[in-house]
Amino acid sequence: MKAKTLFYCTECGNETPKWAGKCPACGAWNTIVEQPQAAKTAGKGASRPAGGGTVRRARPVTELEADEEIRFSTGMRELDRVLGGGAVKGSLVLVGGAPGIGKSTLMLQICESLCRENKVLYVSGEESEHQLKLRARRLDVQSERLFVISETSLGDVLESVAAETPDVLIVDSIQTLYSDALESPAGSVSQVKDCTMALMQLAKGQGITVFVIGHVNKEGSIAGPKVLEHMVDCVLYFEGDQHTAYRILRAAKNRFGATNEIGVFEMRDSGLQEVENPSEMLLSGRPEDAPGTCVTCVMEGARPVLAEIQALAVSSPAGNPRRTSNGFDYNRFAMLLAVLEKRGGLKVSACDAYLNIIGGLSLDEPAADLAAVIALASSYLDRPVPADLVAIGEVGLTGELRSVSQLGQRISEVRRLGFTQCLIPSRRTGELAAPEGLRLIPVRNIGEAIRAALRPSG
């Protein structure tokens, strides 16, 4: 008998009976893949217990217990911050990132502190137990309450969990795990979904905190169906350039906390080191008296972070100037260039324009607009921005400056790091009390901002 197959969309997880070039659910192109259909082990109605079994019934919401979730620290303040205050008992956390970025190092490194009050089982499908021992020795992880096993079979992993009864389970990685009930290879859509579902039932049924490592594909999303991210409680992305020492951990989804927090780490020979003050890290090595650079302050969750924006505008010999942005939304970058030319009077349409955020940070809030405009104008006019100046504000299509949220907290961070001047939208000037030693410069539009930031010296 020929085995039945189904077609899955790797972007949204939608199932279809036949292949199509475009997913009918999410509209993505070339994301439909064929996978064998899992055989049903029971007939219709088999999920209902027979012969007097206990049937779970719905209860009024007023009768449900309202105990708060039980949190515990992972031993890394930066990771606890991103998780919303610590790991939650019985939660399923997915940690994604490019190969070699430091996911396995982070998970093994927190085992030392987790084992002080918990029993941890580390399952690796990519390294042997000998390799795990060598890496644990390098990271100084020597707890007797840490148990490791090199296994890829889901059934054997569940048996190990039943035998060891750990409080925390770490699986490295979900793409190497496979279930014997399916004929498809490990890492396929059906295998990833089935194994993740089994781990979710394990976490919810037995109260085990499960960390699952997942690789990302070339588009930057978790390899496997998009529905995988909907199944777990928390999705963390580990970002950074493998050729630089700094790594940024951010939450893409968190059922127990905010999703706009970030954690910053530095990769060293002895493992990952927490960076408690990312602003100093992002501003280290900043050039002095160099045109095309400006500092802004963005909010990453509850934490204000100062970031350096660098811009380069050069005359273009081609008829179609080039536009490139790194860490800044490209469409917003193009909009700011148009506003700068129309409202600022600078002929940037005839220039190749480049924008870069130093340190691998991605700025996705409008508060960085003003600093980007000033950096572009500084490069175009070849005038440096004062080293002690920070620019904060959203730019509208008419060139006006709009106020941003939590401005008081931002300027406090600006002063704490030694800056003495801050460009802000004029609308909020009367509501703020400037910290001692910081001069607030209110501006109404980008023309005033450029004149204030790039005024001739002397």
N, C-alpha and C positions, 0 to 999 in steps of 0.2 A: 504493500500500500504506500502510495506516494505521500511523503510528509507535507503537511500544509505549511504555507509560509505567510507571513504578514509583512507589511511595509511600514516602517517607522520614519518619522521626521526627526532627525538628529537635533533640530533646533527647538522644537516644542514638545516632542514626544507623541504627537498625534499618530494614530494607527489608521491605515487605509488598506483596503483589500487588493489594490493594484498600484503599480508604480505610476508616478506622475512627475513631470519636471518641476512643478510648483506645488508646494504644500497647500492644500485647501484650507487649512486652519490658520496658519501664521503668514502665508504668502511668501515664504522663503524659497529661493530657487536652488535646485540641485542638492537638496538635503534629504531626499527619500532614499532609504536603504532597505534591502531585503534581509529578513531574519526568519529562521524557523520558528513556527508557532509552538509554544510550550504545550505539551500534552496535558489534558485535564485528568486528574487522578480520581475524580469522583463525578457522579452524575448530578442532575438537577436537584437542588435541595439538600445536597450533602453537607452544606455548611451548617445546617440546623442539627443540633444534637438529638440523637434518637434514644428512645427507651427511658424517658424520665430524666434526661440530662438537664443541667441548669441552663436556662436561657437568660441572657442579659437583657433587662428591660429598661426603657427610658425612665428617668426620674425627673421630678421638678428641679429647676435650677436652684431653688431655695434650699434644697436638701443636700446639695453638693458641698463638699468641704472647700474652704477658701484659703487653705494654707499657702503661704508664699513659697515660691520655688527655693530649693535649698542650693545655695551657691557655695563654692569653695575656690580658693585661690590656686592658680596654676604655678605660682612662684615667680612669674614674670609680670611686672606691673603693666608693661605695654600690652601684653596679650590680654590681661584681665580688663584693661581699658576697652579694647576692641570688642571683647565678649560682652561688655555691659556691666562689668564689676566682678567677673570671675565665671568659671564654668558652672553649668547647671546640672544637677544630678538627673540622670535619665535623658539627657539631650543628645542629639546626633549632630555633630559639627563636621562640615566639609571644608578642608583646607586645600586650596588650589594654587597652582603656580607653575611656571615653566620648569623643565628639568634642570637640576643643578642650582636652583635659586635659593635653597636652604629649607625646604619644607620638612624633610626627614630630620635635619639637624635641629630644627625648632622643636619638633615633637619628642625627639629623644632627649633633648636638653631639659625639657620641663618634667621629665620622669623623675629626676632626682628629688625635686621638691614635692611632687605629687606622692611619691612613695613614703613620705614622712607620715602621712595619715591615711594613705590609700594603697591598695594592692593593684598593680598595673600589669597588664598583659600587652606586649608589643608584638604584633604579627607583621612580618615582612615577607612580601612575595618577590622582592627584588634583590635582597641581600641574604647571604647565608648567615647562620648563627655566628660563625667565626668573624665575618665582616662586621656584624653588629657589635661584637665584643671589642673589636679594635676601635670602632667609632665611639663606643661608650667610654672606653679608656681615654681617648683623646679629649672627650667632652667632660671627663671627670664624673661620669655617672656610674656609681658603684653600689647602688642600693640592693640589698638582698630581697626586697619586696618587688623588684622588677623582674618579670618573667618574659622571656623572648622565645619566639618560635618562627621558623622559616617555613611558611605553608601558603599554598594558593587555593586549596580546596575549601569551599565554604563549609561543607559538612565537617571536615576535620577542625576547622576553626571553631565552629559551634561546640564541638566535643571538648576542645581545649578550654573554652569558656565555662562549660559545665563542670569540668574537672577542677579548674583553678578558682572559679567564682571571683573574678577580679572586680574592683570598683570602677576601674577605667580601662577601656579597650582602645588600642590604637592600631589601625589597619593601614599598611603602607604597601601598595596603594590599591584603590578600588578597581583599577583597570587590570590588575593581575589576578583578581579573585574570580573564581568560576564555580558554578553549581553543576553537580552531576545530573540534575534533572533536565538540563537543557543541552542540546547538541551543538549549539553555536560556540565559537571560540571565546576565550577570555578577552574582555575588553569590548565585546560587541554590545549593541544597544540592549538586547534582551538580558544578557548576563549582568551588565551594570545595574539595570533596573531591578532584577531579581535579587541580586546580592545586597543592594542598598535597602530594599524592602525587608529582607531578613534581618539586617543589622538594625533597622528602625524598630522592628518588632522586639528585638532583643533589648534595645535601650528602653523602650516604653514598658515592656512587660516585666523586666527584672531591675529597672532603675540603674542600669549601667551607663556611665557617660562614655560615649563612643566618639573618637576622633577618626575621621576618614581622610586620607590624603588622595587627591586627584590631580592628574596632569591636565594642562590646558593645551588646546590645539592652536593652530597658527593664527586663528582669529582672536585668540586671547580668552576664550571661554572654556569652561570645564569640558574635557573630552568625554563625549557620551551625550545622551539625550538631555535637552534643557529641563525636562521634567525632573531630572535628578536634583536640581537645585530647589524645586518645589517640595520635594519629599523631606529634606533635612530641615533642622531647626535653625541652623546658622551656616552661612557661606562666607568664608574668609579667603581673600586673595592676597598672595604674597607676591609683591611686585619689586622690580628693580633690575638694573643692568648687571649681568654676571661679571662684567669687567670693572665694575665699581664696588666699593665696600658696603654701601648703604642699601638697606632693604626697607620697604614700606608694607605694612600689613593693614589691610582695610576690610571692613565688613560690607558685603554686597547684600546680605540679608541677615536679620537677627530677630527672632521671635521674642527674645528676652531683653532687648536693649536697642540702642540707637544704631543706625547704619552709617553714620557720618563720622565716626571716630577713626583715628589712624594710630598705628604703633610704628615706631621707627627703630630699626636695629642696625648694628654695624657688624659685618661678617669679619671675624678674626680667625687666627689659626686655632684658638681654643674654643671656637664656637661663636654664637651670636651674642653680642653685647648690646644691652638696651641703651638707647639714646634718649635721655630724659628731657633734653632741651633741643628739639629739632630745629628751632629757629637759628641757633648758633651754628649748627651743622650746615644748614642750607646757605648761610651767609659767609661761611668760612672761605677764604681765598678770593673774596670779591675784589675786582680791580679798582684802583683809585684813579680818579680824573679820566675815566674812559667813557666816551659817548656811547649811548645805546643801552644803558642799564638803569633800572629803577627798582626800588623795593616796595612791596605791598604787604598787607596783612590780611590773611584769609582765616576763616574759622573751619577747623576740622573737628566737628562735633562741638564739644565744650572747650576745646583748646585753640587759642589763637596762635597762628604760625606765620612767621615772616618769611617771605619767599622773594627771591631775586628774579626779575624778568629781564631778559636780554633780547635786544632787537637789532636787526641789521637791515638798512635800506641802502641799496646801491643802484646806480643807473643801469638800466637794462638795455643792451643792444638789440634785443629781440622785440618783435612787435607784441608778443604775448608775455608780459612779465611773470616771473615765477613767484609763487606764494607757498611757504612751508611753515608749519607750526608744530612744535613738540611740547606736549603737556598743556596745551591751550586749544580750546575748541576751534577748529578751522573755520567754520561758518561765522563764528563771532569775530574771529580775527579778520576775516574779509570785510565784515560790517564795520569794524573799527577803522580799517583803512579807508573805506568810503567816507565815513564821518570825518576823519582827519583831513581828507582832501576837500570835502565840501564845506565843512564848518571851521576847519583850522587853517585853510588856505595853503596847505603844503601839497605840492604836486607829486604825491606818492604813487599815482597810477602808472607813472613811467619808470618805476623802480622795482627791482626784485626785492621782496620783503621776506624776512625770516624772523621767527619769534621762538624763543626757547625758554623753558622754565628750568632753572638750575636745580640739580639734586634729584631729578627723576620724579618730582612732584607733579600731580595733575591738578590744575586749577579749574574748577567747574562752577564757581560762583561769580556773579557780576561785579563784586567788589574789586576785582583785579583789573577791570576795564581801564581805569584812569592811569594806572602804572604802565599798562601796555601801550596806551596812547603816548604817554610822555617818553617812554623808551624809544618808540618809533620816531617821534619828533626829535629826540636827542640825537639819534643816529643820522637822521636826514639833515639836520642843521649842523651836525658835527660839534655839538656843545655838550659837555658832561653835565649830568645832574649832580647837585651837591651830595656828598657822601653821607650827610646826616639827615637826608630828607626821605620821607615815606609818603606814598600817594595811595589814598583809599577812596573809592567811589565808583558808582555805576554810570556808564555813559549812554545817553539816549540818542535817537536818530537825529535830533535837532542839535546835538552837541551839548545839551544840558547835562548837569551832574545830578544824579539821584542819590538819596541817602541809603545807607545799608544798615542791616541789623547789628546789634551788639557793638556799636561803634565805641562806647566807653571802654569795653573790655579790650578792644583792639588797640586803642591809643595807650592804654596802660602797659600793654606788652611792648609797644613801640618805644615808650620811654624807658622801660626796664632794660632794653638792649642798647641803650645809649644814644638813640636818635633824638635830635633836638627840634626838627621841623616836620610837620605833617600836613599834607594837603587833604582837605575834607570838603564835602559838599556844604555850601553856605547855609542850607536850610536847617541843619542840625547844630549850628554853632552856638546858639543861645541856650541849648539844652545841656551842653557839656561843660564840665569843669576840667580844664587842662591840667595834667599833672605838672608838678614843679619841674622846671627845666625844659618843658616841651612847648613850642609855639605852634598853635593851630593856625593854619592859613586857609580861610574859607574862600572857595571859588565857586562861581555859578556855572561856568561852561568850560569847554576844553581850551578855548582861546585864553581865558584868564589863567588856567592851570599851566599852560605851556609858557606863558610870559613869566609866571611866578617861579616856575621850576628851572627855566633856562635863561633867566635874566643874566646879562653880561656881568662878569665879576668887576668889582671896584665901583 
